[in-house]
């Protein structure tokens, strides 16, 4: 019996457990600090609305910061996806402070953005540093990027199962290795418990009333889920549209967020409310009990797409939650389903459609709203996934699988009709 192989396997296993622990702890700690800082800047801005007039200056700071120091990391989440698909060089650690500061500045002065992009980028940059420390090859680098994404996502939302699955699913069709699966869960749970250790709390949601499953109920669920998918498509295309427009019309990158910030500041004061800037978590929470206006989700799409397209920093996921929850809440006026259920389905279904991750979003709904709602959530996520089009929020994401084949068949049929 060769004793070297079991010993080697044990050493390799311990090494990866150690890496997962380090990734989870440092990513979780970074997310904990980020969440506390984000809460502070949000509350301060809400108490001093005049700061919104300084959004152009904040945009200029972000623009110059990335122009002079962050050119290698300006692609954000897309850089992680590109490095996973075609590994070239280690993601610079400076991605951590520059995306952290950029996001805090965005929220401090009143931009409409999320937070998952920041946490995922911090996690990915932190985990990729172990490439050099442990002298890892490109195959192992892919695993490191998965660990960083799962740790960042799990820690910022408090959903470790969804975080692990999100990292795997968003990269699934790029041939993730089998060993990445348990390691992704280990990193996600380590990051999640790290945030718990630092006593940073996440927002609680609930769906108190669920209807009986019937053909009528299923009809309404499928109908609203298609609308959630279309909202996801509108969000993705809007963000890309504004990004292309700013790139095409303003040649010097630092001026893009300056101009965008000026327009947003004027728009906020023109409509007389700040509900469409920042994360919008209070609006999301209220949508589970109070019907929203029919235009709330549209304005959030507009403000978020414009903010991110102009070059401000943050994520897309929390605004997607806002869009889905407020759309579902508004539909409760005409759809005979409980308002909390509609808001909850929209919350994760729009996210599912925009990121092509129905499994992770279904599990996220289960973690956030309880296992009792999983059937409703699962149907909504799958329908929205298929009805949201082939373009998501991440340009570098490879979209294949069931959705890819469906849309390829539709394209071929359209070509035959021509």
Secondary structure in CASP SS format (residue, H / E / C, confidence):
PFRMAT SS
TARGET T0000
AUTHOR 0000-0000-0000
METHOD secondary structure of the structure
MODEL  1
X C 1.00
X C 1.00
X H 1.00
X H 1.00
X H 1.00
X H 1.00
X H 1.00
X H 1.00
X H 1.00
X H 1.00
X H 1.00
X H 1.00
X H 1.00
X H 1.00
X H 1.00
X H 1.00
X H 1.00
X H 1.00
X H 1.00
X H 1.00
X H 1.00
X H 1.00
X H 1.00
X H 1.00
X H 1.00
X H 1.00
X H 1.00
X H 1.00
X H 1.00
X H 1.00
X H 1.00
X H 1.00
X H 1.00
X H 1.00
X H 1.00
X H 1.00
X H 1.00
X H 1.00
X H 1.00
X H 1.00
X H 1.00
X H 1.00
X H 1.00
X H 1.00
X H 1.00
X H 1.00
X H 1.00
X C 1.00
X H 1.00
X H 1.00
X H 1.00
X H 1.00
X H 1.00
X H 1.00
X H 1.00
X H 1.00
X H 1.00
X H 1.00
X H 1.00
X H 1.00
X H 1.00
X H 1.00
X H 1.00
X H 1.00
X H 1.00
X H 1.00
X H 1.00
X H 1.00
X C 1.00
X C 1.00
X H 1.00
X H 1.00
X H 1.00
X C 1.00
X C 1.00
X C 1.00
X H 1.00
X H 1.00
X H 1.00
X H 1.00
X H 1.00
X H 1.00
X H 1.00
X H 1.00
X H 1.00
X C 1.00
X C 1.00
X C 1.00
X C 1.00
X C 1.00
X C 1.00
X C 1.00
X C 1.00
X H 1.00
X H 1.00
X H 1.00
X H 1.00
X H 1.00
X H 1.00
X H 1.00
X H 1.00
X H 1.00
X H 1.00
X H 1.00
X H 1.00
X H 1.00
X H 1.00
X H 1.00
X C 1.00
X C 1.00
X C 1.00
X C 1.00
X C 1.00
X C 1.00
X C 1.00
X H 1.00
X H 1.00
X H 1.00
X H 1.00
X H 1.00
X H 1.00
X H 1.00
X H 1.00
X H 1.00
X H 1.00
X H 1.00
X H 1.00
X H 1.00
X C 1.00
X H 1.00
X H 1.00
X H 1.00
X H 1.00
X C 1.00
X C 1.00
X C 1.00
X C 1.00
X H 1.00
X H 1.00
X H 1.00
X H 1.00
X H 1.00
X H 1.00
X H 1.00
X H 1.00
X H 1.00
X H 1.00
X H 1.00
X H 1.00
X H 1.00
X H 1.00
X H 1.00
X H 1.00
X H 1.00
X H 1.00
X H 1.00
X H 1.00
X C 1.00
X C 1.00
X H 1.00
X H 1.00
X H 1.00
X H 1.00
X H 1.00
X H 1.00
X H 1.00
X H 1.00
X H 1.00
X H 1.00
X H 1.00
X C 1.00
X H 1.00
X H 1.00
X H 1.00
X C 1.00
X C 1.00
X C 1.00
X C 1.00
X H 1.00
X H 1.00
X H 1.00
X H 1.00
X H 1.00
X H 1.00
X H 1.00
X H 1.00
X H 1.00
X H 1.00
X H 1.00
X H 1.00
X H 1.00
X H 1.00
X H 1.00
X H 1.00
X H 1.00
X H 1.00
X H 1.00
X C 1.00
X C 1.00
X C 1.00
X C 1.00
X C 1.00
X C 1.00
X C 1.00
X C 1.00
X C 1.00
X C 1.00
X C 1.00
X C 1.00
X C 1.00
X C 1.00
X C 1.00
X C 1.00
X C 1.00
X H 1.00
X H 1.00
X H 1.00
X H 1.00
X H 1.00
X H 1.00
X H 1.00
X H 1.00
X H 1.00
X H 1.00
X H 1.00
X H 1.00
X H 1.00
X H 1.00
X H 1.00
X H 1.00
X H 1.00
X H 1.00
X H 1.00
X H 1.00
X H 1.00
X H 1.00
X H 1.00
X H 1.00
X H 1.00
X H 1.00
X H 1.00
X H 1.00
X H 1.00
X H 1.00
X H 1.00
X H 1.00
X H 1.00
X H 1.00
X H 1.00
X C 1.00
X C 1.00
X C 1.00
X H 1.00
X H 1.00
X H 1.00
X H 1.00
X H 1.00
X H 1.00
X H 1.00
X H 1.00
X H 1.00
X H 1.00
X H 1.00
X H 1.00
X H 1.00
X H 1.00
X H 1.00
X H 1.00
X H 1.00
X H 1.00
X H 1.00
X C 1.00
X C 1.00
X C 1.00
X C 1.00
X C 1.00
X C 1.00
X C 1.00
X C 1.00
X C 1.00
X H 1.00
X H 1.00
X H 1.00
X H 1.00
X H 1.00
X H 1.00
X H 1.00
X C 1.00
X C 1.00
X C 1.00
X C 1.00
X C 1.00
X C 1.00
X C 1.00
X C 1.00
X H 1.00
X H 1.00
X H 1.00
X H 1.00
X H 1.00
X H 1.00
X H 1.00
X H 1.00
X H 1.00
X H 1.00
X H 1.00
X H 1.00
X H 1.00
X H 1.00
X H 1.00
X C 1.00
X C 1.00
X C 1.00
X C 1.00
X C 1.00
X C 1.00
X H 1.00
X H 1.00
X H 1.00
X H 1.00
X H 1.00
X H 1.00
X H 1.00
X H 1.00
X H 1.00
X H 1.00
X H 1.00
X H 1.00
X H 1.00
X H 1.00
X H 1.00
X C 1.00
X C 1.00
X C 1.00
X C 1.00
X C 1.00
X C 1.00
X C 1.00
X H 1.00
X H 1.00
X H 1.00
X H 1.00
X H 1.00
X H 1.00
X H 1.00
X H 1.00
X H 1.00
X H 1.00
X H 1.00
X H 1.00
X H 1.00
X H 1.00
X H 1.00
X H 1.00
X H 1.00
X C 1.00
X C 1.00
X H 1.00
X H 1.00
X H 1.00
X H 1.00
X H 1.00
X H 1.00
X H 1.00
X H 1.00
X H 1.00
X H 1.00
X H 1.00
X H 1.00
X C 1.00
X H 1.00
X H 1.00
X H 1.00
X H 1.00
X H 1.00
X H 1.00
X H 1.00
X H 1.00
X H 1.00
X H 1.00
X H 1.00
X H 1.00
X H 1.00
X H 1.00
X H 1.00
X H 1.00
X H 1.00
X C 1.00
X C 1.00
X C 1.00
X C 1.00
X C 1.00
X C 1.00
X C 1.00
X C 1.00
X C 1.00
X C 1.00
X C 1.00
X C 1.00
X C 1.00
X H 1.00
X H 1.00
X H 1.00
X H 1.00
X H 1.00
X H 1.00
X H 1.00
X H 1.00
X H 1.00
X H 1.00
X H 1.00
X H 1.00
X H 1.00
X H 1.00
X H 1.00
X H 1.00
X H 1.00
X C 1.00
END
